[in-house]
Amino acid sequence: MAENKNKTDNKTTEKSVDNKPSSENITQENVVENNIELILGEKGYEYYINNKKKVTFYSVAVLAILLAALAYKLIYVQMIVEPKEEEATEKLWQAESKAFDEQDWESAINGDSLGFFKGFKQISKKYSGQNAGKIAQYNLGISLLNNKEYENAIIELKKVDFQDELLGTISQGAIGDAYMQLGAVSDAFVYYEKAYQRKENELTTPYI
């Protein structure tokens, strides 16, 4: 009987020991709570205690947004956009050399017949939306103008981003030139006036 009683007492003791929270866990929780109170202050900590679920939800949401922004920067921009921009710039340089160094406008517009380099027409389409693509669009219009393809020049120059102060201003003046070559004086005057009325600066003013 005594032996059975001792076994029962031991089981009860073990059970009570298992259910008792460890002092280590209590200490860690207290440290965390104290740190939160120090960071938030008394009023902030009181709000946190009363709105734990809401605070946790918004904290997780903000953290998710920050991680998404970081991923966008590291993965999309640095691994996709920037290498593509470099590639476009290299292709653009080849076409610009044909246009402005050699004045071979046909090759600059369409690329070479053997496919060694792309022309402004292909570059502007392939890299549309990127800086190199926008410059290619402008260069395409200017090359067509110099190649005496005035109607095509007007079409392509109207696609240039007019929000860009430099390219937009010169493009509008070039559209005026194309209309003038076609004998459409009134249309030419409209675009000359648009170019003139844009904000003046040292780069664009001499062209207007």
TORLOTOR-871531 format. One record per atom (N, C-alpha, C): z negated, y negated, x. Coordinates in steps of 0.02 Angstrom, whole numbers, plus 50000, padded with zeros to 5 digits. Example, Ala and Ser with C-alpha at 12.3 -4.5 7.8 and 13.67 -1.06 7.14 Angstrom:
TORLOTOR-871531
496105028450660/496105022550615/496105016550660/496465011250642/496435005350684/496064999850645/
end
This chain:
TORLOTOR-871531
500005006050042/500005000050000/500004993850043/499574993850095/499524988050139/500184986750175/500514992550193/501154991950229/501684988750185/501694990950119/502184988050073/502054980750061/501414979050060/501234972050049/501474967750107/501384970450168/501604966650227/502354965550227/502734970950205/503464970250201/503664964850151/503324964850094/503464959850042/503324952850068/502754952050103/502574945550131/503084943250182/503324948050224/503824946350275/504474943950244/504694947450189/505304945450155/505244938550126/504644937350095/504524930750065/504544925350119/504244926950176/504224922050231/504934920750257/505324926150266/506014925350290/506424921150242/506334922450176/506714918750125/506544911450127/505904909950135/505684902950136/505934899450199/505974903250255/506234900450317/506984898950310/507364903650279/508084902750270/508244896750227/507854895650174/507994890250127/507764883550152/507374883450203/507114877150228/507654873450269/507814867150252/508324863550289/508114862650362/508594863350407/508424862650477/508284855450494/507814854550540/507634847750560/508214844450596/508644848650629/509224845850664/509714842650617/509854846150559/510314843350509/510044836950479/509394836950464/509084830950436/509144825150484/509034826650547/509074821350599/509774818450603/510284822850603/510974820550607/511164816350547/510964818550487/511114814750427/510784807950429/510164807850453/509804801450458/510144796650507/510374799550563/510714795350613/511344792250583/511744796350547/512354793850516/512194788450465/511714789750422/511524784850371/511284778350402/510874779050456/510624773050490/511184768950521/511674772550551/512244769050582/512654765350529/512754768650471/513124765350417/512754759150394/512094759750389/511694753950366/511734748250415/511734749950480/511784744650531/512464741150529/512984745050516/513664742250515/513774737950452/513554740550395/513684737150332/513184731850314/512594732250342/512054727650322/511704730350260/511174727050241/510764729550185/511154729750120/511484724250102/511854723950039/512454728650039/512804728750095/513374733150101/513174740450097/512624742150129/512384749050127/512174750950056/511864746350021/511654747649952/512274748949908/512804745049919/513424746049882/513724752849899/513704754549963/513974761049986/513604766749952/512944766449949/512544771749919/512714772549845/512814766849811/512954767049739/513684768749722/514124768149771/514834769349758/515154773749812/514804779149829/515034783349884/515744786149872/515874788549812/516524791549797/517084786449804/516974780549775/517484775249777/517614773049849/517074771949887/517144769749957/517504775049998/517324781349987/517654786850024/518394787150007/518564786449943/519264786749921/519674781249955/519414775049953/519794769449982/519824770050059/519304772550089/519304773450162/519834778450182/519874784050145/520374789150160/521074786350148/521164782250095/521814779350080/522044774650136/521584770350159/521744765650214/521914769450277/521524774750292/521654778750351/522334782050347/522514784450288/523174787650278/523734782750290/523644776550266/524154771250276/524234769650350/523664769150385/523684767650457/524034773250496/523874779450477/524194785150511/524944785450496/525134783750434/525844783650417/526214778250456/525894772350463/526204766850501/526274768750575/525764772150601/525794774350671/526344779550680/526394784150633/526914789250637/527604786150633/527684781150589/528324777550582/528524774350648/528024771150680/528154767650743/528334772550798/527944777850805/528034782550860/528634787150850/528714789650788/529224794650776/529894791450756/529884787450703/530514784750677/530804779350722/530384774350740/530644768650779/530804770750851/530314773650885/530404775050956/530854781050970/530874785950924/531264791950937/531944791950903/532034787750851/532664787750814/533024781050819/532674775650797/533004769150792/533184766350861/532704766150907/532824763050972/533364766651013/533354773451016/533904776851052/534584775551020/534604775250953/535234773850919/535464766750933/535004762050938/535174755150953/535464754651023/535174758251070/535424758351139/536134761251142/536234766651105/536894769751102/537414764951073/537214761351020/537674756650988/537834750851035/537334748551071/537434742951117/537924744751172/537874750951196/538334753351248/539054753551222/539134756151163/539804756451133/540074749451119/539634744951098/539824738151083/540074734651146/539744735851201/539924732651264/540644734551284/540834740851274/541504743151292/542034739451251/541904738751186/542394735251143/542414727751160/541834724851175/541814717751192/542194716351256/542164720951303/542534720051365/543284719751352/543524724151306/544234724151288/544424717551253/543974715151211/544134709151171/544104702851213/543534701651245/543414695051274/543574694551348/543624700251382/543834700151452/544584700951458/544854705851421/545564707351426/545974704451370/545634702151317/545974699551257/546454704651227/546254710951233/546624716451202/546314717451132/546524713251086/546204712951021/546314719350981/546894722350987/547054728450949/546574734050969/546484735051034/546024740351057/545304738751039/545134732251043/544444730251026/544294731650953/544794730850911/544704731950839/544664739350822/545134743250848/545204750250827/544984755450879/544814753350938/544654758050992/545294760351025/545214764351078/545824766651113/546104772951079/546734774151090/547084779551055/546844786551076/546544787051136/546304793451162/545584794851142/545264790051112/544584791051089/544044790251142/544204786851197/543714785851249/543174780851229/543344776151187/542844771351163/543014769251092/542504767151055/542574765150985/542724757650981/543084755750929/543214748750917/542694745750871/542734739150861/542244735650819/542234738350748/542814740550724/542854743050655/542404749250645/542454753950692/542054760050688/541304758550700/541174754350750/540474752850768/540114749250711/540464744550678/540144740750624/539964745250565/540374750450554/540234755150499/539684760050518/539734762950577/539264768150598/538564765350608/538504759250633/537854756350648/537684750550602/537944750950542/537804745750493/537054745150480/536804738950479/536084737850468/535704736950532/535984739150589/535654738150653/535934731850686/535574729350736/535794723150769/536494723850798/536614729450832/537264730550863/537814730950809/537654733850752/538134734250697/538314727450669/537804723050664/537924716250639/538354712250687/538224713050752/538634709550802/539344712250801/539414718950793/540074721950789/540464719350730/540124718250674/540454715550614/540724708550628/540324704450660/540534697650679/541124697950728/541064702150780/541594702750830/542244705350799/542174709750749/542764712350715/543144706650680/542784702350646/543094696750612/543434691950660/543094690550715/543364685950766/543984689050799/543964695550812/544534698950843/545144698950797/545014700150733/545564699950684/545864692950680/545434687950683/545674680950682/546124679650743/545904681850802/546304680850863/546934685150863/546914690650825/547504695050820/547984692850765/547834686950736/548234683850683/548264687950619/547744692050608/547674695650544/547184691550501/547424685950476/546984680950446/546634683450382/547014686750340/546714689150277/546164694350291/546304699050336/545794704050355/545194700750389/545334695650428/544794692050462/544324688950411/544604685950359/544184682950306/543754688250272/544054693950257/543684699350224/543094701650267/543214702650331/542694705250376/542174699950393/542374693850401/541904688450418/541434686950359/541674688150298/541234687150240/540684692450236/540764697850273/540254703150275/539714701750327/539824696650367/539324694950418/538684692450385/538114694050414/537464691850388/537404684250397/537474680450343/537444673250348/536724670650357/536234675150353/535544673150366/535444671950440/535854675050481/535814673950553/536114667050568/535704662550595/535914655650603/536514654850649/536514658550704/537064657850752/537704661150726/537664667750713/538264671450691/538504669050623/538024667550578/538214665250511/538594658750512/538354654050553/538674647450557/539374647850586/539434651350643/540094651950675/540574655850631/540314660950595/540744664950551/541044660750495/540634656350467/540884652050413/541414647250439/541314644650499/541824640450530/542464644350544/542384650750565/542964654950579/543344656750515/542984657550461/543314658750396/543734652650377/543454646850391/543834640650380/544474640550421/544424642750483/545014642950527/545544647750499/545314653550474/545784658450447/546144655750385/545764652450341/546074649350282/546564643950302/546384640150353/546834634850376/547494637750402/547454643350438/548064646650464/548504649250407/548184650950351/548554653250292/548814647550249/548634641450267/548854635650230/548414633950171/547844637450163/547384636050108/546874630750130/547104624450130/546714619050159/546064617850120/546094618150054/545484616850014/544954622250026/545164628550031/544694633950047/544404633150117/544834631150163/544614630050232/544074624550233/544194619250196/543714613650195/543034615850168/543044620250117/542414622750088/541994626150142/542314630450182/541934634150233/541754629850293/542184625050310/541994620350363/541374616450342/541354614450279/540784610550254/540154614950254/540214621350234/539634625850236/539364626650306/539814627250353/539604627950423/539274621650448/539554615950429/539284609550452/538584608150423/538484610250361/537844608850327/537274613350348/537424618650384/536894622950409/536494619350462/535894621850475/535454618550524/535804618050592/535824612050619/536164610950683/535724613450741/536044616150791/535694617950853/536194617350911/535944618050972/536354616951031/536914622051038/536814628151009/537324633351017/537884632750967/537724631050904/538244631150853/538584624350844/538254618950857/538534612350844/539204611250877/539304613250942/539964612150973/540544615750939/540394621150900/540914625050869/541124622250801/540734617450775/540844615050706/541244608550706/
end
